[in-house]
């Protein structure tokens, strides 16, 4: 139908979602800590950044997401270049998100049973291996599907662990700020990965994935 039709449909669905949220979403009563309990302003963020676990959390949030920013941009592009079909790229995205959703449910249950450490390490390892695999098979449609879907499932599984990890490393009155810092890291990583991938793919289709795999390994 063209991109204009897609855009109008998305706007329409978004209006429906916002209307339902405004009309039917209940207020959630919470006991908020008084401002004096945790300080305020930039100084409080700097205090949190001095904590090794907070820095590690932001790194775990940032580095795999650089891969995800690169993959979100490039894998559909590489599939389209190889096949000449937009629908094949769309099918890849749909399948990868369905499988990723199932893996998120599984990883969430594992984290409830054994804690977030091993699910996070396992998923992060799969992100790194997927990045290397895509780099090796950047011009193979089956390779892009296999390693791209694995990477999507792993990246979303790492993301699923963030609330549990934040619970583990924060005290009362800190959680909201750490969530904000982690999501800032996510946004900057998506931007970094997209810009890097868009530039580096013109040099070599596998290069952007080999580079981001280094960050995943770290």
Number of C-alpha atoms within 10 A of each C-alpha: 5 6 8 9 10 11 10 11 12 12 12 11 11 12 12 12 12 11 12 11 11 10 9 9 9 8 6 5 6 6 5 8 11 9 9 8 10 12 14 11 7 9 10 13 16 10 10 18 16 10 11 10 16 19 15 12 18 20 18 23 24 24 23 33 29 29 33 27 23 26 26 18 16 21 23 23 17 20 24 17 14 15 13 12 12 13 13 16 21 14 13 19 18 13 14 19 16 13 15 21 16 13 20 20 13 13 24 18 14 14 18 10 9 10 16 22 12 13 22 23 13 14 24 25 20 23 31 24 19 26 31 23 22 27 23 18 17 26 17 14 20 12 16 25 22 17 24 27 22 22 30 27 24 30 26 22 27 26 19 20 21 20 12 15 17 19 14 13 15 17 10 11 16 19 16 12 15 21 17 12 20 22 16 15 21 24 17 16 22 24 16 18 27 22 15 19 26 17 12 17 18 10 10 12 21 20 19 27 30 18 17 27 25 15 17 24 15 11
